[in-house]
Amino acid sequence: MSEPRRQAPARQGPAGDWSLRARIGSSMFWTVSGQFGAEGMRLAANLVLTRLLFPEAFGLMALIIAVMVGLQMFSDIGIAPSIQQNRRADEPAFLDTAWTIQVIRGVVLWLAAAALALPLAAFYGAPELAQLLPVAALSLIVAGFRPTRFETASRHLRIGRATVINLSAQALGLAITITLAWITRSVWALAAGMVIAEALRVLALHVFMPGHVDRLRIERASARELIAFGKWIFLSTLCAFAIAQGDRLILGHYLTLEFLGIFSIGYFIAIFPRMLGMTAMERLMIPIYRERPPAESAANFRALRQMRALFTAGLMGLVTALALGGPWLIELLYDPRYMAAGPVVVLVSLGVLLQLVGMTYDRAALAAGDARGFFGLQAWRAVLQTGFFIAGAELAGLGGALIGQALSVVAVYGVQLRLARRHGAWDARHDVLAIPAALGLGALALWLHLDLVATLFAATGN
């Protein structure tokens, strides 16, 4: 697809263009800095915690987090993207309605987690889940009280203060978690730390974040708009659960808790670039696509092309560094119990390299209000990834599952391309360069660490 022919006038003049570029630049800086800071602190805490606790503790927490994220996704009506996209999202009535729904949802999620605790403990043969899950899930109630000021700041591409608040609360929360782990030497430190960290974050946002003060009320018109847009987001997040958390729930059936904990360590290292990219997409791309639709003018398309090229090249370099050096990084940072996490980093990175090709396209649909089209893409992605992942696990254990996950990215590309073209976002020149680069770099990493990858297949295969 070539650049759009229609030369529509820009929505803003030069001053508006400069203001938007400045806000994009500032938001990108804070997004990248915030993600690096957050993941850096998590890595430092992880290194300490792996020396205080046992691998099974991280396996248990991987299951707990997967269940909690799943509950959040199974009940998501898209409050965050609604605030970023809706024309009324700066009105107090709309914000109060969104916040009230969010509070109610948090309570319902905790009740659901408590009800699932015993059945899940029996299913996974892990009695500790029956007590751990209800305690950790208290963080869902707390998160429901997060002020809408956080999303409003993202809507207007002014996220500097929110980023500082989040990082400060996270640092304090992790320090408390480490202290609890040192005192108790128990997985309970991770569950309690999760609740404490979320409480600190929500409290700090209420105290230090300027803007509208939320209160409990439901305005019917706002509720109707939230539900109309959110019903497709709800269905999309059902699919997103399978995409983001299904791997750990599936692997819980195939692996011991010890090896699931080792997988979680490798996954945590390898997934950082994708998390950085997804955070940038969630905070930046809807406002950018909303203010500068690529189909509106060739100038908009070119500006997005330049940003997309920098985004893909930067993240691809970061993923390649992890794919090539991941096993040595694991050896440097962790004790011998976690060495099998090295080839996990390599195999997860293969899928991430391929995901980067189309990562900037998806939010164009949400910015245009096409939540239904976004759901269609997520549905195909969930079905293909889950199918390929299970097939790979059945054939060759953990290694096969991760190879299957990477292949599913290739399988879903056609659906992603179709949605991007519908909203004028597809950039053929970008993809023609990015796809061979991703395949070549992935093949290089696989060749370099072929012996380690073969060992993983042998250790976890059927």
Sequence and secondary structure as in RCSB ss.txt:
>XXXX:A:sequence
MSEPRRQAPARQGPAGDWSLRARIGSSMFWTVSGQFGAEGMRLAANLVLTRLLFPEAFGLMALIIAVMVGLQMFS
DIGIAPSIQQNRRADEPAFLDTAWTIQVIRGVVLWLAAAALALPLAAFYGAPELAQLLPVAALSLIVAGFRPTRF
ETASRHLRIGRATVINLSAQALGLAITITLAWITRSVWALAAGMVIAEALRVLALHVFMPGHVDRLRIERASARE
LIAFGKWIFLSTLCAFAIAQGDRLILGHYLTLEFLGIFSIGYFIAIFPRMLGMTAMERLMIPIYRERPPAESAAN
FRALRQMRALFTAGLMGLVTALALGGPWLIELLYDPRYMAAGPVVVLVSLGVLLQLVGMTYDRAALAAGDARGFF
GLQAWRAVLQTGFFIAGAELAGLGGALIGQALSVVAVYGVQLRLARRHGAWDARHDVLAIPAALGLGALALWLHL
DLVATLFAATGN
>XXXX:A:secstr
          SS HHHHHHHHHHHHHHHHHHHHHHHHHHHHHHHHHHHHHHHS HHHHHHHHHHHHHHHHHHHHT
   HHHHHHH TTTTSHHHHHHHHHHHHHHHHHHHHHHHHHHHHHHHHHT TTHHHHHHHHTHHHHHHTT  THH
HHHHHTT  HHHHHHHHHHHHHHHHHHHHHHHHH STHHHHHHHHHHHHHHHHHHHHH  S    S   HHHHHH
HHHHHHHHHHHHHHHHHHHTHHHHHHHHHS HHHHHHHHHHHHHHTHHHHHHHHHIIIIIHHHHHHS TTT HHH
HHHHHHHHHHHHHHHHHHHHHHHHHHHHHHHHHS GGGTTHHHHHHHHHHHHHHHGGGTTTTHHHHHTT HHHHH
HHHHHHHHHHHHHHHHHHHHHHHHHHHHHHHHHHHHHHHHHHHHHHHTT   HHHHHHHHHHHHHHHHHHHHHTH
HHHHHHHHHH  
